[in-house]
Amino acid sequence: MDNEEKEILEVEQVNNEESGENGIKIADDVVAVIAGVAVSEVQGVAAMAGGIAGGISEVFSGKKNMAKGIKVELGEKQAKIDVNIIVEYGARIPDVAFEIQSRVKKSVETMTGLKVSEVNVHVQGVKTEIPKQEKEEIVENEKDNDKDEEKSDN
């Protein structure tokens, strides 16, 4: 038996002891925050899509709610996670979704010892806003084009 197999056996024994009669319970919100942090690190995710309550709590508390847009269902030793996101325009949605699934699964399983049976990604929208600086450049270019057209008409 090599070192890797020994580590796996030791981890399984620790997980069995923790989830056994010791009564260690991990709250849904804890798993949601872990998943939210993992999602926020994925390129192509513009924002989390949460309900009105999530947005209001952010305004009043002044803190970013890392569990926004995440729904967790915990069983005895497994977790089902739903992630609601808004993607950036131009991002390849299947790639973003796959990256979210793998990062969330890895993070939650590593940090909690729970088996993640599902990570469902729900794309709620596409962010099409152009950053302000780019928007100003486009407006300036359009004005220059209009002036050039007026000169050619005369």
Backbone torsions as a table, in degrees:
resi	resn	phi	psi	omega
1	MET	NA	124.2	-179.3
2	ASP	-86.3	176.7	-175.1
3	ASN	-60.7	-38.2	-178.5
4	GLU	-63.0	-43.0	179.1
5	GLU	-65.9	-38.1	177.3
6	LYS	-62.3	-42.8	179.3
7	GLU	-61.7	-43.4	179.9
8	ILE	-61.6	-44.4	178.9
9	LEU	-63.0	-42.5	179.5
10	GLU	-63.5	-42.1	178.8
11	VAL	-63.5	-43.2	178.9
12	GLU	-62.3	-40.4	178.9
13	GLN	-65.3	-41.5	178.4
14	VAL	-62.8	-45.1	179.8
15	ASN	-61.8	-40.7	179.2
16	ASN	-64.1	-39.9	178.9
17	GLU	-67.8	-41.8	-177.8
18	GLU	-66.6	-42.9	-175.1
19	SER	-88.2	-2.0	-178.7
20	GLY	-76.3	-122.1	-173.1
21	GLU	-89.2	-1.3	179.4
22	ASN	-70.6	-20.3	175.7
23	GLY	76.4	31.4	176.6
24	ILE	-78.4	123.7	-178.9
25	LYS	-125.4	129.9	178.8
26	ILE	-102.6	127.5	-177.8
27	ALA	-70.6	149.5	177.6
28	ASP	-55.3	-40.7	-178.2
29	ASP	-62.6	-34.3	178.8
30	VAL	-65.1	-46.0	178.6
31	VAL	-64.1	-39.2	179.4
32	ALA	-63.4	-40.6	178.9
33	VAL	-66.5	-43.0	177.8
34	ILE	-58.4	-46.5	179.7
35	ALA	-64.5	-41.1	-179.3
36	GLY	-62.4	-40.4	177.7
37	VAL	-65.2	-42.1	179.3
38	ALA	-62.5	-41.7	-179.9
39	VAL	-66.0	-40.0	-177.0
40	SER	-63.7	-19.2	179.8
41	GLU	-86.5	-6.5	-176.7
42	VAL	-84.9	128.2	178.4
43	GLN	-72.2	136.2	-178.9
44	GLY	105.8	-12.2	176.8
45	VAL	-90.1	116.4	-179.6
46	ALA	-81.7	-39.7	-177.2
47	ALA	-165.4	167.7	172.8
48	MET	-93.5	140.9	179.4
49	ALA	-99.7	104.0	179.8
50	GLY	-115.7	174.7	178.7
51	GLY	-76.9	-178.8	179.8
52	ILE	-63.3	-39.6	-177.8
53	ALA	-59.9	-39.8	179.3
54	GLY	-63.4	-42.2	179.1
55	GLY	-67.2	-39.4	-180.0
56	ILE	-66.8	-42.8	-179.6
57	SER	-63.8	-34.3	176.9
58	GLU	-64.7	-41.1	-178.6
59	VAL	-64.2	-47.3	-176.4
60	PHE	-71.9	-38.1	-177.1
61	SER	-83.9	-24.7	-177.2
62	GLY	76.6	4.1	-179.6
63	LYS	-108.9	148.2	176.0
64	LYS	-77.4	128.0	179.8
65	ASN	-84.8	103.1	-176.9
66	MET	-71.5	-13.8	179.2
67	ALA	-94.2	1.8	-179.1
68	LYS	-61.3	131.6	177.4
69	GLY	81.1	6.4	-179.0
70	ILE	-114.9	130.0	175.0
71	LYS	-120.4	129.5	-175.9
72	VAL	-121.9	135.0	171.4
73	GLU	-120.2	115.1	-179.2
74	LEU	-100.9	135.9	171.1
75	GLY	-105.4	-160.5	178.7
76	GLU	-60.6	-52.3	-176.3
77	LYS	-132.2	14.8	-177.5
78	GLN	-138.3	164.8	-179.5
79	ALA	-138.1	142.1	171.7
80	LYS	-116.4	129.5	-173.7
81	ILE	-126.7	130.2	173.8
82	ASP	-110.2	131.9	-178.2
83	VAL	-121.0	125.3	178.5
84	ASN	-109.8	119.9	-174.0
85	ILE	-129.7	164.8	168.0
86	ILE	-119.5	125.9	-177.5
87	VAL	-93.8	157.1	175.5
88	GLU	-77.9	143.1	178.1
89	TYR	-60.9	133.7	179.7
90	GLY	97.6	-16.2	179.3
91	ALA	-73.9	143.8	177.0
92	ARG	-81.7	108.3	-171.2
93	ILE	-58.7	-45.7	179.3
94	PRO	-59.6	-37.1	179.1
95	ASP	-68.1	-42.3	179.0
96	VAL	-62.5	-46.5	-178.6
97	ALA	-62.1	-43.3	179.7
98	PHE	-63.2	-42.1	-180.0
99	GLU	-64.1	-40.3	177.4
100	ILE	-61.8	-48.0	-179.0
101	GLN	-58.2	-46.3	-177.0
102	SER	-69.8	-40.8	-179.2
103	ARG	-68.5	-42.2	180.0
104	VAL	-63.9	-47.1	-179.5
105	LYS	-59.0	-47.8	-178.4
106	LYS	-63.1	-46.6	-177.2
107	SER	-63.6	-48.9	-176.9
108	VAL	-66.2	-44.7	-179.4
109	GLU	-65.0	-39.9	-179.1
110	THR	-67.0	-44.8	-173.0
111	MET	-82.1	-28.5	-174.7
112	THR	-110.3	-22.8	-175.4
113	GLY	81.8	-0.8	177.4
114	LEU	-79.0	151.3	175.1
115	LYS	-88.7	124.2	178.2
116	VAL	-89.9	111.1	-176.9
117	SER	-86.4	-29.1	-179.2
118	GLU	-146.4	140.5	165.9
119	VAL	-130.8	104.1	-178.9
120	ASN	-98.6	125.1	-179.0
121	VAL	-104.3	123.3	179.3
122	HIS	-113.0	113.5	178.9
123	VAL	-85.9	115.0	-175.0
124	GLN	-96.0	-13.4	-179.3
125	GLY	179.9	176.7	178.2
126	VAL	-127.2	128.6	178.5
127	LYS	-83.7	116.4	-177.6
128	THR	-110.1	2.0	-179.9
129	GLU	-61.6	138.7	175.2
130	ILE	-96.3	135.0	177.1
131	PRO	-54.6	149.2	-172.9
132	LYS	-54.2	-42.7	-178.1
133	GLN	-61.6	-45.6	178.9
134	GLU	-64.0	-39.6	-179.8
135	LYS	-60.9	-43.1	179.0
136	GLU	-63.7	-39.5	178.6
137	GLU	-64.7	-39.6	179.3
138	ILE	-64.7	-44.2	179.3
139	VAL	-61.4	-43.4	179.0
140	GLU	-62.6	-42.3	178.9
141	ASN	-63.6	-38.9	178.9
142	GLU	-65.8	-39.8	178.1
143	LYS	-63.4	-43.5	178.2
144	ASP	-61.4	-40.9	178.9
145	ASN	-65.0	-39.4	179.0
146	ASP	-63.6	-41.6	179.3
147	LYS	-63.6	-42.0	179.6
148	ASP	-63.3	-39.0	179.5
149	GLU	-66.5	-40.7	179.2
150	GLU	-62.9	-40.6	179.6
151	LYS	-65.1	-39.1	-178.5
152	SER	-73.3	-25.4	178.1
153	ASP	-73.0	-30.0	-177.6
154	ASN	-81.8	NA	NA
